């Protein structure tokens, strides 16, 4: 992971609401469920819900040293990947035993769960897209709806049908609405 920003979560608060010790930095960790929150007595106001590929993930923050930060981040992304894979039934998720078995085998091996950087990049891109769609939706709810349909991989025909049924927009106007929504998203993305 290149360019580690140790202060990227400095605006967050610890799971237990205690101050971050000097020389330490906050890093996220996955909270598996609300039972864990109760059992571990997490400070609920300091938890956040992050969305990855439309799946809500409960996140808390803990202090770590600069040396621990990269490993903690790698563990976090691995936990998120496993959590999402479990919810989606990802066929590429394998057990640790199966992973070790495949590593020893010649030829084709198993999927390496330690390779999380591309998943991290995809997840971060998904978060950026979700934020962009939200921002567009705040400026123009119809454009936000259009971009959500595009994100959900609706075809142009399905989007046109949705715009007709939801807003009474005819086909020719709907084409311009789609282009306008995409232009607004692009303008907001490149705005400083």
N, C-alpha and C positions, 0 to 999 in steps of 0.2 A: 504494500500500500504506500504509494509515494505521497509526499507532502502531507504528513500527518499534522492536523491543526489541533493541538492539545486544548485550545480554548474554544473549540466549536460549540461546546455545550455549557459555556460559562454562564449563560442566562437562565439555566435550569436550576432546580433545587434537588437536594438529595432525597432519596426515598424515605429517610427518617427525619427529615427537616433539620438536620444538624449542619453546622457550617462546614465548608470544605476545608480540611487542614491545609496549612500553608505548604506549598510545594506539591500539592496534589491537584488533579483535574477530574472533572466529571465525565463519566462514560456511561452510555446506555446499557441496560440489560433487559431482557425479555421477562415479563411477568406472565406466568402461564395461565393464571385464572384468578378470580376474586377470592377463592379460598386461600390462596397464597397471600393475598393482600391482608386478609383478616388474621391468618395464622402468624404472619411475620410483622404485623402491626405497622404496615406501610402508611405513610402520611398521604392520604388519597388525593389531596389537592396538588401534590407534586408529581402525580402520575400523568402520563399523556397517552392518547390513543393515536397511533400512527397508522396510516393506511398503505398497504402494499398490494398492488394488483387488486384493489377493491376489498381486501381483507383487513379487518381491524386488528391491530396488534397493540397490546397494553405494554407500555414502556416506563421504566423507572431509571433513576440515575444514581450512580455510586461513585465515591471518590477512589481514584487509583493514582499510582505514581506514573511519571512519564515513561518509565520502562515497562509498566504493566499495560499502558494504554493500547498499543498496537494489538497485543494478544487479547485484550478485553473486547476490542472492536471486532476482531476476527471471530471470537466466540459469539458475540452478539449477532453478527450476520449469519453465522452458521445456525444458531438457535432459531432465528427468524425464518431461514430457509426451511429448516426441519419442521417448524410449526406450520408454515404455509403448505408444505408438501403433505403433511399429515392431514390437513383439512381438505386439500385437493386430491389426495390419493395419488401423489406423484410416483410414477413407476421408476424414476431414477433414484429414489431414496432407498438406500440399502442399509442393513444393519452393519455395525462395526465388525462383527465376525465375518460377514459376507465380504466386506471391504478388504479385510486382511487376507481372506482366502483368494480373492480375485487378484490382489497384489502379487501373491506368490505364483499364480497361474501364468503360463506362457500365453502369448497371443493377446486376444481381446481381454481387457480388464473391466472392472466395474467403474462406476462413476465415482470420482474423487470428491467427497464432500468438503475437503479442505480448500478446494478452489472456489472461494466465495467472492472474489473481486468482481467477476462479471455479473454475478447475482447482485452484488452491492451496487454496481453501476446501473443495472437495469432497474433496481428498486429505487434508487435516487432519481433516475429519469422518470419513473412512474410518479414519484412524489411531486416532481417539478410539473409534470403534465397535469396532475390533479389540482395543484395550486393554480396553474394557469387557467384551467377550465373554471375553477371556482371564481377567480378574479374576473374572467370574461362574463360569467353568469351574474356577478354582482352588477356589472355595467349594463348587461342586456341578458335577461333570463332566457330569452329564446335562443340567443347565440350560445349560451352555456349548454342548453339542451341539445343543440345541434352538435356541439363538440363532444358531449357525452355519448351521443349516438355513434359518432365517428370512432371514438375510443373503444366503444363496445363492438366495433367492426360491423356495424350495419351497412348494408349496401346503399348506394345513392337512391335507388328506388324505394327502399324501406324508409330512408330518411324523408324522402319526398312524401310518402304516404303518411308518416308520423306528423309532418308539418301540416299537411292538409287536414288530418283528423283533429289534431290538437289546436291549431291556430287558424284553420280555414285558408291557408296560404296555397295559392295555385302553383302549378309546376314551374312556370317561368320565374315567378317571384321567389320560389323556394330555391332555385339554383343560385340566384343572386344573394339570398340569405346565407346559404352555405359558404359562398365565396367571401361574403362580408364577415362571417364568424371566423373563418380561417385568417382573414386579413387582420382582424382585431387581435386575435391570439398572437399572430406574428409580431404585430406592432407592440403589444404589451411585453412579449418575450424579449424583444430587442431594446425596449425602452430602458433608460438608465435611471 
